[in-house]
Amino acid sequence: MKPKLFRISTVPISLNILLKGQLSFLDQYFEVTAISGSGKDLDEVAQREKVKIHSIEMQRQISPFKDLISLIKLYWYFKKERPDIIHSITPKAGLLSMVAGRLAGVPIRIHTFTGLVFPYRSGFMQKVLILMDCVLCHSATHIYPEGKGVKADLIRYKITDKPLTIIGNGNVNGIDVTHFDPHCISDEAKLQLKKQLNISENDFVFVFVGRLVKDKGINELVSAFKTLKPSNPQTLKLLLVGPLEQELDPLSQDVLNEIEINPDIISVGFQVDVRPYLAISDCLAFPSYREGFPNVVLQALAMELPALVSDINGCNEIVQNGVNGLIFPPKNAKALATAMGKILEKECYHYLKKNSRDSIMDFKQELIWESLKKNYDDYLKLL
């Protein structure tokens, strides 16, 4: 009989996107159940990964009454099903499932920190977030920071004195280098997409993939692009791939107006498959303020795009400045514009592009999955 493994996230899109392929791999060796709030993403996980699912609604925001209800539901489900391992990957799911798991007597309780919020907050809210992560870590048996930067912050803020284990070379799932391969997109498909988006063959395309919010550096990106164009004879385009989310972290009105009226800024919204958009682009521009270990940077490099990234956790672990991309200070539109100008120099561009795909082979999916399975097996042997 296979050991029971529960993988838990607050919302189902995290399981669907972040753990794609990993759950079906683990299900060969464990009886895997994916747990999160309900939705089509959870149904898609069941269909694609061929694993069991169970829905328990959890709020991303702090909501004491609803959080207590979720905690009780997790506790009773754990008591009923008696899993051997629970492993969470998002903040609220981590807090609730680690506490519920401890109360229910689950022997192996793992949380992966895919990014930290509290270093970028201040005052009372920072103290609340730190307390929540301290409770999470106290309730867990094993803590996995997604990368070296996340690990350093956990130590610096004294969140836990438990050992901190990075799986493989970092990242929650690794990169599927056969899926993210420029040869997967035909020349004909690229020509059609360029025509559809009014991108000419000689245009140099900067691409951003992710949520269009302030924390992702979109204000700085649009500002840098706007200042770069008049001083550069080359025809430039900025391709934005991702949903506009104005509710929690809005962009400035000036930037929204610029995105709408500038014919050289192309916003295509959320895309299930980002590969065609990476394939028609020349360089990733990723000026995020904070990350854990960003998948999109790995994906872009795998598609042979050099990457311009801000000097933050995760990004500066994937990109080697002057080797496979350029690194600039976060929240600095002028520095970003300088990096964008530098990448337009042909010699610099071709050198960085040449190194891009080879530079991410240490983050291949198989390495992460096998390392994770070995850890699970080692923990089970100690029971």
Secondary structure, 3 states (H helix, E strand, C coil): CCCEEEEECCCHHHHHHHCCCHHHHHCCCCEEEEEECCCHHHHHHHHHHCCEEEECCCCCCCCHHHHHHHHHHHHHHHHHHCCCEEEECCHHHHHHHHHHHHHHCCCEEEEEECCCCHHHCCHHHHHHHHHHHHHHHHHCCEEEECCHHHHHHHHHCCCCCCCECCCCCCCCCCECCCCCCHHHCCHHHHHHHHHHCCCCCCCEEEEEECCECHHHCHHHHHHHHHHHHHHCCCCEEEEEECCECCCCCCCCHHHHHHHHHCCCEEEEECCCCCHHHHHCCCEEEECCCCCCCCHHHHHHHHCCCCEEEECCCCHHHHCCECCCEEEECCCCHHHHHHHHHHHCCHHHHHHHHHHHCHHHHHHEHHHHHHHHHHHHHHHHHCC
